[in-house]
Amino acid sequence: MSAKKVNNAAIEIFFYILFLFILLLASINIDTYLKPVDVDVKVLGAETQNKEDIFWQNFLSKHPDYIPGWIEIERIDKANEIDPNYIIKP
């Protein structure tokens, strides 16, 4: 009988600890949800476009006949001027 009481007490303590753990997680979640959002949020990849444009401008100044580079910077007219038979998918 005493082993059953010890077992019930252990289960009761386990549920109290579990309940406190769930309350802790909920309070952390509420704190994160209610925290004001920073105005200076940086978006990943926002600067990638500028770096790519600079790269392609520098590359095409050295290699002006590279058609995929002109297509990459969306100058289809220049690509067609270099080689009108180059297949460009619309």
Secondary structure, DSSP 8 states (H G I E B T S, - for coil): -HHHHHHHHHHHHHHHHHHHHHHHHHHHHHHHHHS---SS---TTTTHHHHHHHHHHHHHHH-TT-HHHHHHTT-HHHHHHH-TTS----
